Amino acid sequence: MAADIKHQEQQHMDQVVAKIKLAEKQNQQKITQVKHDTHQLQQDFPHNLRLKTETYTGMMETALTVRQQQQLLTERENDWQHAQRRLDILAKMEKKPYFARIDFQETAGSKVETIYIGLGSFADRPDNFLVYDWRAPISSIYYEGHLGKVSYQTPAGMQTVDVTLKRQFLVENGKILTVFDTDETVGDQMLLEVLGENADTKMKSIVTTIQQEQNQIIRDTKAKLLFVQGAAGSGKTSAVLQRAAFLLYRFRGSLTSSQLVLFSPNQLFNDYIAQVLPDLGEQRMVQLTYYQYTQHRLPKFKVETLQERFERRLNPSETVVNRLKSSLAFHQATLAYATYLEKQGMAFRNITAGDQVIFSKEQIAQIYYSFNENYHLRNRLDATKERLLKRLARKINRAAVSDKIQKQLQDASAEQLAALYGDHPRNFQNADQELKFLGQQLVIRSFRQVQKQIKRNHFINITAQYYRFLKSLPQLLNLKQAGLTAADWQDAIVAFEKRTKQQYLLLEDATPYLQLYDLITGKRGDTEIKQVFIDEIQDYTPYQLAFLQQNFPRAHFTLLGDLNQAIFTKKASYTLLNELGKLFPAEQTKVVQLTKSYRSTRQITVFSRQLLLNGAAIEPFDRDGELPVVYTAAVPKRLLEQAVKQLKSNQQAGLTTAIICRTLAQCRQLTKELKQSGQTVTLIKTENQRLAAGTIVVPAFLAKGLEFDAVIVWNADAQEYAQADQRQLIYTICSRAMHRLTIMAKDKLSPLFDRVATDAYRLICLD
Ligand SMILES: Nc1ncnc2c1ncn2[C@@H]1O[C@H](COP(=O)(O)OP(=O)(O)OP(=O)(O)O)[C@@H](O)[C@H]1O
């Protein structure tokens, strides 16, 4: 019976594949035709073009012809790109035309309809869809429910159908390997197959096995803020990438991938996920890290790096200062300070030429505050610039006829004078006019730098301004309420001053600094960006989110995170959700929880969730594996020997291993030792590296968001992980493992593991 079904389905697939191949051929012909047309257009163009430059109408005519030619070429180019993209999708579909079949009835007694769902849609004639795109409204029923009545969203409203069959296929190269008939949303069996595979260095799309709750994230089009809190490995990153692909499809014609931005935890991660959108047949979107976003706008500073942020140890008062600078209250204070600056308190720099002061800071301040109260900071700055440029022009005119300049002109050589004339026609009314003109040219040259300083806002001093803001803070908010004394705050200001002298900015200062800068210069947000996705949101501060919201005023935000993996913001992350409520109105916010973890085997998830104080809600996916193993030894050499053995055993099982240490220094040390023992390992030192194949040694802060077949947690002892706030870190590290987890500790395992039941792992003492 099953064999019959498989046979029939294969026959159907063969027919579809044949039609896809035909379409590929036609597409290829179209591409060849477009290429030929383009080539022809370019060749013929010089012959068809008659340059008419004598008269104005002639010139206009020529310009018009050139424009038409450009338009034709652009059209061809678009046709070509479109056909090429279609061809790419067809080539993929030829190998795997679809992965599911659904039979359903629209109303009781009506004809049973059958649809097939694949990576893209395919019709052999208009409206005769042999395959539906996974993002089409009707495809939603595959992801949304069991057999029986299922509702799905269409542009015209909700539709309900009666699903009578749900069939999934595992396909390779046009051949059906397995057929699953299921009553599940997306059957566990199929998921098991997919999850049992070994990891690649690139993330894969989950299009065939998207789960119901993930589908809600992917297909939401209403929320202005979509907040996803999900356990490690629950598919947040996967869902957001599918979501990007979905939105591009749903709003095709009005949304392009350049209007999407993804903020990711580090560059390594960008490399890891880079292939998903292209695999789904879409173009890549802009991906960047928050560090890149700020550092690029602060070229004169060295902004704190990920590693520095992670390894920096804060004393109690620094922790409170850090929390304050990260808060929405501090953001409010920045806005309030900007309002105050409309009346007084702006810090200016002299405008100079060499050592001569052209406009003093007092003069500039006087101009800046001379405008009436309707002028806000942006207009004030623009009006000041305008006034300064006018005054500069007057200065130039006066100086042009001064004795000093006229004397210089008399001494000038013929070449120098020719340079001053430039292209200007030499039809002056009289000699005075001519000398004035030459004088102006001479002065303009020496004042060019001054003009630049004015135009580029060099007369405003942002560092001094930010410093003044910090000093004014006690008037803007209640320090005591924030848990700080005046003396603590004073210390923080001194520390800031010291750092800025070395051109160094902590990440906690970088954002307020930029925010103040933007308020003063009136920088407008980027209205082109329509969707902002932020992964690992727990590592962002409320201040940063407020800043991003201002920078992308038209965008919808999708924020994904796991408060249990807050390895940078630690406890502070728990206030994030609260603070978010202040940024986005509740009626435009949707919160989705993902509790099932797909990445790891049941044993690994059960083990790692016990590391958390509130991990009980995390549901393991029922995929069986080995118990995690913990090795302890008093002699470090024993652990190293065991690590080498473990690497070999992992390799034999076909598993790629990542050894994760807490710090980069430990990674370096371990890499050295492993290499001395003859192991081939790659040390991941920076996020700018590529994820190499084979064993890697990687510090915890770079392993964020990634996953590996096997993980070895190095130095998991009491010395290394002693503090309560490292609980999230150790959870993050352990939850990177898909199939096998090994933990190595010198002497005694860290007390952070005390909560884990002893039957959740095997403990082996190597002494
Ligand atoms: N519906 C699904 N079908 C198949 N695989 C899935 C599905 N959902 C998640 N996975 C797999 O689970 C693993 C974890 O997914 P992902 O990295 O998206 O989770 P995450 O929530 O972002 O994790 P973390 O917070 O730990 O970084 C990936 O290998 C992904 O392919």
The ligand as a Gaussian input file, in Angstrom:
#p B3LYP/6-31G(d) Opt

LIG

0 1
 N       10.859000      24.003000      12.469000
 C       12.078000      23.564000      12.418000
 N       12.404000      22.589000      11.572000
 C       13.660000      22.105000      11.505000
 N       14.657000      22.550000      12.234000
 C       14.394000      23.526000      13.095000
 C       13.099000      24.092000      13.235000
 N       13.166000      25.050000      14.161000
 C       14.444000      25.105000      14.577000
 N       15.181000      24.190000      13.936000
 C       16.605000      23.924000      14.082000
 O       16.969000      24.141000      15.423000
 C       18.245000      24.730000      15.503000
 C       18.162000      25.985000      16.325000
 O       17.484000      26.997000      15.620000
 P       17.861000      28.528000      15.764000
 O       19.334000      28.706000      15.716000
 O       17.012000      29.267000      14.817000
 O       17.363000      28.754000      17.250000
 P       17.483000      30.043000      18.169000
 O       16.221000      30.109000      18.915000
 O       17.880000      31.224000      17.370000
 O       18.643000      29.575000      19.123000
 P       19.636000      30.386000      20.094000
 O       18.831000      31.355000      20.886000
 O       20.178000      29.292000      20.960000
 O       20.676000      30.984000      19.255000
 C       18.696000      24.965000      14.083000
 O       19.510000      23.894000      13.693000
 C       17.419000      24.933000      13.286000
 O       17.645000      24.490000      11.965000

